[in-house]
Amino acid sequence: MPNWLVLATEALPAAALPAAALPPLPVALPLLVCALLLIGSRALPIWLPDLVAVLTALAVAALCATIAGRASAEGPLVTWFGGWTPRDGAALGIGFSADAASAGIATFAALLFTATLVFAWNFFDRTHGHFQILMLLFLAAMVGFCFTRDLFNLFVWFEVMSVTAFALTAYRLDDAAIAGAMTFTVTNSLAGILMLAGIGLLYARAGALDFADLAAAVARAGHDPVTAAAFCLVAAGLMIKAAVVPFQFWLADAHAVASSPVSVIFSGAMVAMGLFGLAKLVWVVFGGSAQIRDAVGVFMIAGGAVTALFGGWMALIQRHLKRLLAFSTISHAGIMLVGIGALSQGATAGLLLYVVGHGLVKGALFMVAGILLALRSSVDEIALRGRGRGLAGAGAALGLAGLLLGGLPVGLLDLGARALHGALEAGGHRLALAASLLGTAMTGAAVLRAGARIFLGWGGRPGNEGRAPTLEEQERGNRAYWVMFVPCGALLVLDLAAPTGALVAAAPGWTRSFTGRAALPGDAGALALGAAWMPAASVGLALFLAAFALFGDRVAPAAAAHIRRLHAGPAALLNASHSGLVGDDVVWIVLGLAVLALALAVV
Amino acid sequence: MSPRLRVLLLGLAALVLAPCALAVIAAMPEFGTAIAPYGARINAVAPAERNIANMVTAINFDLRGLDTLGEEFMLLAAVTGTVVLLRGRRGERDGDRAARLPGRAVVPRSEAVILACRIAGPLTALFGLYVTVHASLTPGGGFQGGAVLASACVLIYLGEGYAGWRRGVRSAVLDAIEGGGALLVVLCGLGPMLVGAAFMQNVLPFGTFGALLSGGLVLVANLGVAAAVTAGFSQLVLEFLEETRAPRPDGADGGDDA
């Protein structure tokens, strides 16, 4: 365990508690505060819920960090709720098993909530603390989702996340918000139903719900249609949350219409939770089935690569900044999915680091979008051209975050990306590696192009993004610029200041504890960072693409016009395929389910 | 995409999914095979170690009480979300007064309805309490009892009219009861930790098997859930009824009574 972590966590009062008492606390604390806020909702002064929510989120972060520190030293902290410890080697009740990596992810989620609640200070003052209640419930659900070792309990927290998210999406209550929330509600309820059906199938086979008992039953079952179908349904549910192609259609609509503080959480943490849960189940529950491992190796690698490219391309042809960022989240979700498909310890370490790095950078980006919405009353890149002047800090943050997203070789996101690159190279997944580099470059280019247009006024003639759907919207400008900018900057500082050396040293141990097993055959098990030229190439490509989008007309008019014509048809088709109709989204989900079932049946 | 294309794609997917589903069904455990081992063990543990006769309650509030904690707060999230969305559109003003649509006739209720509601209301509430406190013994418990109690609350509207309902049922009070019930459930989790037990460990005396006061902490948690469910459902009814009072943009009348 790195020294800085020992020092940081020993300073906290919770460090003195017995190990088993710690994991329930970061879930129970926000629930307790929610209940108290609801009791006093009419009597409290309007600034108090904001303050209480920020402090609670911060306390949850401190508790989770303490757990991460303890788990790093002592191994996973296990709690059995109600004191129902396993008997005769089988669980009776529900357990939490907080390993260092899961606790680290929970810490990150709590920090993101803290920053978001500061960012949203005073934004939701009309609702008697109801917004803060929903946000804290959201956080409690995420922490429970990270810590649980019981499949049905995982589903419960998954659903609490969904229910809070539905209401938070529709909060703005105009037609677009209601439509987006409706699509989100239907698709993600479908995700819940699929997951529940899968859990039912697995319970029928295993007669247990605890991860360890399930893993034993899955390993016993061998090549078994029931286990495979259970995995298919549970994985589809989680991949809907994670917005993997072709399950992704809801995401851009929901993220684009949600209020910007909510979008920060959605893109920064909620999507990543889907991938985190999938990684955990693939390793901890289904890892013993060769059939499922083989299908994961094919579907997740191919699906992740396609998602990375698709999201990147879609991001390039958007003009609505939040929609653009939403598609970049899809692209990065694809890259993380490839990390699951690689099925190696190094790739899993990369995935976990990437989740945090991406969440920090993407959160900061959505905050910049929120600043523009509040102070410039638009997030349309073309309508805003040059109007970002005077918001130098936000512009710098957008530029830096765009470079980080495109692969700038510093900070946590880059560390995760390089760990993924190294693992993909070692696993022989060269095409997926190329796809993830291209996806990275395209999302970076899209953000840089939008930033240069908004804050520098460059790029007078829009390309195909000019024909993308956009939306007139604004958010209340009742908050001071610095209140919104400080959390945004803090997220970027966290990404840049992460102690990469200490993390590289700790990652193999944390990953072993997270996956619950030693490396699979053929996996060295070490954290191998990819070559330095890869991030450099992707950030170079991002800069080139952005520059071409902005200045192509002036430098090489003939080539630019030709590419634009060639690109116009597919771009229009892609934008049209995101019809926002629930029926279409469901058809795509069923098709994705069929492809995954086929992979499981054939491989 | 066009409806025809949708059906075509769904048909393609069904071509793959149907044989897979058949294979899964063929491989499932036979219909009527013995109860899963987990269930069998719980059937043995709950009466012997907790003096609880109702296995469903033993699972929901003791063995797997954490799921119920999550579900209780899922309900709270759903109610809070609904309130935020409905109230957000209407605005917060006039929060505690019954909204009136101008020009809508106030139809007096028949005295038979009033009498029936005044008799049925308290009886329904009593039954709700009965279902709640017998959680350890007979089918039912906090969720079911709370739903019955909320029905009793809605009978106030039916019997006393909308203005009477709004005078008697205050949104702030419902918030407090809902939050208080949820708080009680959380404290059922945290409380035992104060005496060194595990989160939600049943540390109260279990009573005798079959007695009303059996099951220990299970009864307390059920009371908390019942309070939260009663107030949560009543809050939903209140918000939805108020929603019908909001003037519509086209000027049409919702067309219900006063």
Contacts between the chains, C-beta under 8 A, distances in Angstrom:
chain1	res1	chain2	res2	distance
A	20	B	198	6.9
A	21	B	193	6.0
A	21	B	199	7.8
A	24	B	189	6.9
A	24	B	193	7.6
A	24	B	199	4.0
A	28	B	186	6.0
A	28	B	189	5.7
A	28	B	190	5.5
A	28	B	199	7.0
A	31	B	69	7.2
A	31	B	73	5.7
A	31	B	182	7.5
A	31	B	186	5.0
A	32	B	183	7.0
A	32	B	186	4.9
A	32	B	187	7.9
A	32	B	190	7.0
A	34	B	73	7.0
A	34	B	76	7.0
A	34	B	179	7.9
A	34	B	182	7.2
A	35	B	76	7.9
A	35	B	179	4.8
A	35	B	180	7.4
A	35	B	182	4.1
A	35	B	183	3.8
A	35	B	186	5.9
A	36	B	179	6.9
A	36	B	183	6.6
A	37	B	179	7.4
A	38	B	76	7.2
A	38	B	80	7.3
A	38	B	175	5.5
A	38	B	176	7.7
A	38	B	178	6.1
A	38	B	179	3.2
A	38	B	182	6.9
A	39	B	175	7.0
A	39	B	176	5.0
A	39	B	179	3.6
A	39	B	180	5.7
A	39	B	183	6.8
A	40	B	176	7.9
A	40	B	179	7.8
A	41	B	172	7.4
A	41	B	175	5.0
A	41	B	179	7.5
A	42	B	172	4.2
A	42	B	175	6.7
A	79	B	198	6.8
A	79	B	199	6.7
A	80	B	198	6.2
A	81	B	65	6.4
A	81	B	66	4.5
A	81	B	189	7.9
A	81	B	198	6.5
A	81	B	199	5.4
A	81	B	200	5.2
A	82	B	62	5.7
A	82	B	63	6.5
A	82	B	65	5.6
A	82	B	66	7.8
A	82	B	198	6.3
A	82	B	199	7.5
A	82	B	200	4.8
A	82	B	201	5.3
A	82	B	202	6.5
A	83	B	197	6.1
A	83	B	198	3.9
A	83	B	201	3.9
A	83	B	202	7.8
A	84	B	63	5.9
A	87	B	41	7.8
A	90	B	37	7.4
A	90	B	38	7.7
A	90	B	41	7.5
A	92	B	41	6.6
A	92	B	42	7.3
A	92	B	45	6.6
A	92	B	63	6.1
A	93	B	63	4.9
A	93	B	64	6.2
A	93	B	65	7.9
A	93	B	66	7.8
A	94	B	64	5.6
A	94	B	65	8.0
A	94	B	66	4.6
A	94	B	67	6.7
A	126	B	88	7.9
A	126	B	92	6.1
A	127	B	84	5.6
A	127	B	87	7.7
A	127	B	88	7.3
A	128	B	92	7.7
A	128	B	175	7.8
A	130	B	80	5.2
A	130	B	83	6.5
A	130	B	84	4.7
A	131	B	84	7.0
A	133	B	76	7.8
A	133	B	77	7.9
A	133	B	80	5.4
A	134	B	77	6.3
A	134	B	80	5.9
A	134	B	81	6.3
A	134	B	84	7.3
A	137	B	73	5.8
A	137	B	76	7.2
A	137	B	77	4.9
A	137	B	80	8.0
A	140	B	73	7.2
A	141	B	70	7.5
A	144	B	70	6.7
A	152	B	64	7.6
A	152	B	67	6.4
A	153	B	64	7.8
A	153	B	66	6.0
A	153	B	67	5.7
A	153	B	70	7.1
A	156	B	66	8.0
A	156	B	67	5.1
A	156	B	70	3.9
A	156	B	71	6.3
A	156	B	74	7.3
A	157	B	70	6.1
A	159	B	70	7.9
A	159	B	74	5.9
A	160	B	70	5.7
A	160	B	73	6.2
A	160	B	74	4.8
A	160	B	77	6.3
A	163	B	74	5.4
A	163	B	77	4.7
A	163	B	78	5.3
A	163	B	81	6.8
A	164	B	77	4.7
A	164	B	81	6.9
A	166	B	81	6.5
A	167	B	77	7.1
A	167	B	78	7.8
A	167	B	80	7.1
A	167	B	81	2.5
A	167	B	82	7.3
A	167	B	84	5.9
A	167	B	85	6.2
A	168	B	81	7.6
A	170	B	85	5.5
A	171	B	84	6.6
A	171	B	85	7.4
A	171	B	88	6.8
A	173	B	85	6.6
A	173	B	88	5.1
A	173	B	89	5.4
A	201	B	24	7.1
A	201	B	28	7.9
A	203	B	36	6.9
A	203	B	38	7.9
A	204	B	28	6.1
A	204	B	29	5.8
A	204	B	36	7.7
A	205	B	29	7.4
A	207	B	36	3.7
A	207	B	37	4.6
A	207	B	38	5.3
A	207	B	39	7.9
A	208	B	37	7.5
A	208	B	38	5.6
A	209	B	38	7.2
A	224	B	27	6.5
A	225	B	20	7.6
A	225	B	23	4.5
A	225	B	24	4.7
A	225	B	26	7.5
A	225	B	27	4.4
A	226	B	24	5.7
A	226	B	27	5.1
A	226	B	28	6.0
A	228	B	24	7.9
A	229	B	20	6.8
A	229	B	21	7.7
A	229	B	24	4.3
A	232	B	20	7.9
A	577	B	1	8.0
A	579	B	1	7.2
A	583	B	3	8.0
A	583	B	6	6.1
A	584	B	1	5.5
A	584	B	6	7.1
A	587	B	1	7.1
A	587	B	6	5.0
A	587	B	9	5.2
A	587	B	10	5.9
A	587	B	13	8.0
A	590	B	9	7.7
A	590	B	10	5.9
A	590	B	13	4.6
A	590	B	17	7.5
A	591	B	9	6.0
A	591	B	12	7.4
A	591	B	13	5.1
A	593	B	13	7.0
A	593	B	17	6.7
A	594	B	12	7.4
A	594	B	13	3.9
A	594	B	14	8.0
A	594	B	16	4.1
A	594	B	17	5.3
A	595	B	16	7.8
A	597	B	16	5.9
A	597	B	17	5.9
A	597	B	20	4.6
A	598	B	16	5.3
A	600	B	20	7.9
A	601	B	20	5.8
A	601	B	23	7.7
